[in-house]
Amino acid sequence: MWHRLTNRLLVLLWLTLASIPVPLPPLLPALIPCAHAADVPGNGWDLAQLMAELGKVERLDAVFEERKELAALETPLVSSGFLRYRAPGFLEKEVLQPQHALYRIDGDQVEIDTPDAGQRDFAVDRYPGVRTLVESIRATLAGDETTLTRYFQVRLTGTRQDWTLRLEPMDADVARRIIAINIAGRAERVLRIETLESGSDRTVMTITPTSGAAP
Amino acid sequence: MKAVRLQIIAVWLGATLVFGGLALFATPIVTQISQIIPRTDATADLIDDLYSSIAARMVLIAIEGDSEQARSTTSMRLAERMRTSPLFVRVLNGPASLSEDDLRELFSYRYLLSPTVSADRFTTDGLRQALTQRLADLASPFSPINKEYLPGDPTGEFRSLLRLMRGETREPAICAGVWCSPDRTRAILLVETESSGFDPLAQRAVVSEIERRFAEIKGIADVSLLLSGPGVLAIQSEEAIRTEATVLSLTSLALIITLLVLAYRSVRVILLCPLPLLSAVAVGVAVVGLIYGGVQGIVLGFGATLMGIAVDYPVHLFSQLRSDQSVSGAIRRIWPTLRLCAATTAIGYLAMITTHLTGLAQLGIFSLLGLVTAAIVTRWVLPALLPATWAPPVPIGQSRMLARLLGLRLPARPIIAVTALLFTVLVAALAIHPPAWQSDLAALSPIPAPVLAEDARMRSELGAPETGHILFIRAITPEAALHRSEELTARLQRLVDAGELAGFDAPSLYLPSQATQRLRRSALPDEASLQASLDAARAGLPFKAGLFSPFMEAVKATRNGRLIGVEDLRHTPLGLRLDSLLYPSEGGWTGIVLLSGVRDPQHLAAVIGSLGYSDVHYLDFRAATTRLMTEFRDEALDRLTWGAALLVGVLLWGVRSWKRALVVLLPMGLAIVLDLAVLTASGEPLTLFHLVSLLLVVGLGIDYGLFFSEADADPVQQRRTLHALLVCSSSTAIGFGVLCFSSIPVLTAIGQTVALGVVAAFLFAALIARPWAISRLSKGESSL
């Protein structure tokens, strides 16, 4: 008689489960043991994985919008234009509004073209701090953990779908001027770069990819 | 007899010890080129300055191997270690990073130092232009870095100053944060040492210090170190010469000893042969040292070469010794010829003593005294050191080979005629196509060409300052020097614009004269007008009000403050640059303006001269040294012409027969012109070393000519003479022939010239002088 009761309970359980619609998935992780790595850092997904994913991205063409809040100015500076990246060392920021300007780095060579100062190029290491600023974006896009950790103290928070990299410059002289750079993104896409500077100055750049980021 | 012998030995020993002691311990060897020229020449002072200038104190370092990152790390660690050592004034391996203190200090001086300060900058228009640019700077991605100076320096004077410091000169490429070669295969460093590059002891310490530090920090990296620079090259060349010279000397010594053993089979001979030579060198060096307070290295080398003839004198003696005759008898027999030999050659050097070129005069004294000493030692001391009757255990007189050689009968007159013709032909050929003269000092350098090429490469990679063309400013005060420097740079800038000059570096670029500073200070507007201009300029731009109060403060402070001097910049990077271009010297201060890329030195000299500044001197290093070399050569040739005349005169007086004089001089002359002809044909330009080698050939030629032309009726005697001459010529040919295998061009030149000259002199003397002597014998005339 007992096993007949158990059988009925089991059938009821099965029917109950079979009739539960899609909302079940959120409960599944609690009910079903993990078959693959979780998306929470510390739970399997970590900086190395993020870097690997970012590293797979070979090119990026995006539109950016930048807003600079500087203590020296009464109104923020707003600009927009194109951002281009080609693995592993090419990064270009073409400003269209309010004035046309071009900032480009390829390997170790920096090229600048502005309306008042004209065209200039120099080695990235020539002026202190330039390398740090460049690598914060470029090394991140390239998924180059070695370079990032050489110039920054790196902290990763969030999940794979909504992560934030906090970069704090290692060099004391640079750290006086740049307190931290926060890079936020989703999966292999970098979406937002926030630079916290001395004197409570802040720059926020939002990036909207125009082409597919998949290889 | 024995007492006399002992006395002679005692005197000689005493004299040798005294002179030898003086020579070894009390005579400094001087190696600076500037010491060769007379002090009255203004160039001497300039070249001396050059030796102590920054150009002479540079060491160029390259690190090769492993990966770019490894090289960069090695470079940074090495620089760090080296900076802790007092041997190095500056160690530069990358973009100069200024300390915060340095920056702050220079920042406070910006309105006096910046070359762009002018009244226009502070008008409304000027400020508006500046502010617009600053706004663009803020919009750039590099704003975190360049916004720092905005409140205090909206016109960007500090930026102008920094740009000036970096200089217009090429800065090396940068790999992984440090300087590297353009092809990125090496990390490079530039070091300024405390000691001059021409102080060999100090530079040796520098080199070993660098190598030690490198070994310390190298770790597991597979990197290697390359050094260059004037001091390093000097040491390397010295070591190279020393090593080679030692090997070659030992080789030739071994070969000559073998020859002597074969010729005499006596240890005593081998021990006694070098005595005249050693005495000659000791006396020569000691006396020159006493007169001049030191002997020049180059004179020592030349003198030692010329003393090659002193080895021949004892050989003549030893070959003449017979077991059945006394030693003193033998020496007395050959003494007249030997004496004449020494006298004619020594007289030739007498003419060199009267020159005003110290190097030449020293050489003359050295050679003259040396030859005389060698002759005296051979005449009196060697017999005193031998038993009364002694001969080497080799039957020279009975030698059948020698007898056979002597048996060759050659017609004297036809030979003289033919050889005289040959002589004329060669002289004519040389007159039509004279040998070229090497007047470039660099060509005399014992440093091998690949090493020099490497040095040039490192120099250009580092953008190291050129030191070929320099303007020296002699002033009483630094202000006067700076003022003059400003006047010069204004003129030089025009030359740069015209393409006559690539660039220049001058002290006034880093520290303006008080006059200029005063001008800049007066260009700064007063507070009220500056505020008004600033407010007007700010209109429409989003800068916050009150942002630029640090700027206002700074301008006011500079307007009311004092001007800056050398002392203020002392501890800044600018000060370091300034130190090498402006320094206290005898009688005041010296300012240096370095010129690079001079297109036409003569035109430049004319331009500088036309300015009429009596305190400015232009030194074209290459031209100056070439001029000195040419002067040296011309003077030497002039003296030697007189010397030749004296030589012929003494010879004629000694042999009392112009015919004999002819057969003595003809082989010597032929050997010389043959040597010259071969040199010209091989396209090799003549140097001082060739000249000295030819002088030696002259001496040897006279020696062989005199001995060959004196034929004894006794055939045994003839064999002895031939034996002596064969040993003489072979030993000299071997001794100098070994030098032909040297990798140092100087030694090769000497070796080839002497070896060829000796063989030629011997053969021609044998062909010309001997048949003539024999023919005279058979005619029954008594030999002299």
Contacts between the chains, C-beta under 8 A, distances in Angstrom:
chain1	res1	chain2	res2	distance
A	68	B	138	7.1
A	68	B	139	7.3
A	68	B	143	7.1
A	70	B	138	6.2
A	70	B	143	7.6
A	70	B	147	7.1
A	71	B	544	7.6
A	72	B	138	7.2
A	72	B	147	6.8
A	72	B	150	6.0
A	72	B	151	7.1
A	72	B	543	6.3
A	72	B	544	6.1
A	72	B	547	5.3
A	73	B	138	7.1
A	73	B	542	4.5
A	73	B	543	6.2
A	73	B	544	6.5
A	74	B	542	4.9
A	74	B	543	7.3
A	74	B	544	5.4
A	75	B	542	4.7
A	77	B	138	6.4
A	77	B	139	5.4
A	77	B	542	7.8
A	79	B	139	6.2
A	93	B	141	6.3
A	95	B	139	7.6
A	99	B	136	7.4
A	99	B	139	7.6
A	101	B	136	7.7
A	101	B	139	7.4
A	101	B	140	7.3
A	103	B	140	6.8
A	103	B	141	5.6
A	108	B	174	6.9
A	108	B	175	7.0
A	112	B	140	7.6
A	114	B	136	6.0
A	114	B	140	7.2
A	115	B	136	7.5
A	116	B	132	6.9
A	116	B	133	5.3
A	116	B	136	5.5
A	117	B	133	7.2
A	117	B	136	7.4
A	123	B	173	6.7
A	123	B	174	4.2
A	124	B	174	7.7
A	125	B	94	7.2
A	125	B	95	6.2
A	125	B	174	4.3
A	125	B	176	7.8
A	125	B	177	4.9
A	126	B	95	5.3
A	126	B	171	7.6
A	126	B	174	6.4
A	127	B	95	7.4
A	127	B	142	8.0
A	127	B	145	7.0
A	128	B	95	7.7
A	128	B	97	5.9
A	128	B	145	7.5
A	129	B	142	7.5
A	129	B	144	7.0
A	129	B	145	4.2
A	130	B	142	6.3
A	130	B	145	6.9
A	131	B	177	7.6
A	133	B	141	6.3
A	133	B	142	6.4
A	133	B	144	6.8
A	133	B	145	7.4
A	173	B	100	7.6
A	177	B	144	4.9
A	177	B	145	6.2
A	177	B	148	6.7
A	178	B	144	5.0
A	195	B	144	6.8
A	197	B	144	4.8
A	197	B	147	7.9
A	198	B	144	7.6
A	201	B	144	7.6
A	201	B	147	7.5
A	203	B	143	7.7
